[in-house]
Amino acid sequence: MFSMFYTHNITVTRSSTTIDKSVYPPKETTISITHDLTGFMDTPETSEKESYKNMEKTLSRQLYLPYGADIKATDTVTFENVKYRIIGDLEDQGGQHEVIKIPLNRI
C-alpha cells in the first residue's frame, strides 16, 4: 500500500560505546553498525520549524518510515550524503501503527 510513498533510500547508523575497566587507563571502544531502510524524507512546513525553534531546536527534515522500522532515537540518518540526528520522539502517525514520523536536524 505504501510502496509508492517510501521512495528514498536512507542509511541508519547505530553506535555503541563500551568502556573496558579491566585495563589501566580504561579503554573506550565505539562500534558503529549501519543498515539501509526505505523511507520518505520530507521538508517540514514553516509552522513545524517554528514550533521546534520555540523549543530551541532546529528542524531540517521529517523522515517517514513504516511502523516498526529498525530505528532508535539515538541513531543517525544519512540521506544523499548528508547526515542527520534525531531531535525528537518517533511519532506514530494517527496512532494507526502504519507510519512513524521522525524529526531530524542536519549535523
N, C-alpha and C positions, 0 to 999 in steps of 0.2 A: 504494500500500500504506500509506504513512504520511500520506496526506492528512487523515485524521481526527485524527492526532496533532498535526500542526502547525496550531494554531488561533489563534495570536497574531500580530498584525502588529507588527513592530518596525522602527525606523529605525536604520540604521548610519551613523555619521559618521566619515569618514576625513579627517584633517587632515595637511597637509604644510607645512613651513616652508622658505622659501628665503631666503638672505642675498645681497643684491646688493653685492658689494665694489667694484664699479666706481665707486661714488659715495662721497663722504665727508659725513657719517658713513655707515657701511654701513646699508643699508635692509633690514629684515626684513619679509617678506610671508608671511602664513599663508593658505592656501587650504583650505576645507572642502568636501568632496563628500559628499552623502548619497544613500543608496539604501534601498529598503524590502525587507524579507525576511519570510517567514512561518516562524515557529518555535514553540517551546513554552517558556514561562517557568515555571519550577518553583521552589517553595520548598524549600531544602535541608533535609536531615534534621539533627537536632541533632548527630549524630556527625560529619557533614561540617563543620558550623560549628565544632565543637570542634577538628577537625583543622586547619582554617585558622587558628583562634585560636592554636594552638600554633606556627604559623609567623608569628605576629604580623600576620595579615591578617584582615579582616572579610569574611565571605561572606554576601551578601544574597540572591542568586538564582542559579539554574542555568539556562542557556539551552541548549536542544537545537535543533540545526539539521541539515538534510540534509548529508551528507558532501559536501565540495566547495563549500559555500556561500561567497559572496564576503565574507569577514570575516577581519580580521587582529588580532593580539594588541594592536596599538596603536590600534584603533578604539574608539569609544564607542557605546553602545547606548541608545536611548530607547524605553521601553515605558510606555504610559499616562501620558505627560508626566513620567516620572521617568528621569533619566539614570544610566547605569551605566558603569563602566570594567571592562575585563577584567583579572582579577588572577592568572591562571594560564594554563597551556597549553591549547590547543584539543585535547581528548582524543577520539580515535577510539574510540567505544564498542564494546568487544568485538573491535576490530580487523577489523570486517566491512566497513568503508568504506561505511557506510549512515547513521550518526548521529554527530554530534560534540557533546560536552558542553563548555560554556564557563562557568567560574566568574565571577560578577560581583559587584561591590561598588557600592552606591549612592553617587553623587557628591553 
